[in-house]
Amino acid sequence: MSNHIEEILTLLKNFEAENEDILGSTVVSIQGLPICSSFGEKNESKEGVVAAMVAAILSVAERASTELEKGKLRRVLLEGEDGLIIIQQAGAHSLLCVLVGSDRQLGLIFVLMKSLAERISKILE
């Protein structure tokens, strides 16, 4: 399993290097447990709390999407004064969470996230 973690960590770091607006990323289980993180030292201590919150947010968003008949949920976008948090499924049992500094290139980030989520899903299958 540690080989898989190293592979995912490399993917996360390469993903962050592709776009300067991406400030960090993490992969968590749908149960809210951290799998792999590239948030940097500043947010490293928050890894467990963030993982639990990401899973809870996605769960509530999926329920809202279903109840409001909006179809299968693609992603959740949280916008704060200093940036965005984007969450999407990365396979049946994991979630990808990305910290973004600005919304200048969201279309590109969404495309990159989709590709990354597919690669993570294949590694964790």
Secondary structure as UniProt FT lines:
FT   HELIX           2..18
FT   TURN            20..21
FT   STRAND          22..29
FT   TURN            30..31
FT   STRAND          34..38
FT   HELIX           41..44
FT   TURN            45..46
FT   HELIX           47..67
FT   TURN            68..69
FT   STRAND          76..80
FT   TURN            81..82
FT   STRAND          83..89
FT   STRAND          94..100
FT   TURN            104..105
FT   HELIX           106..124
//
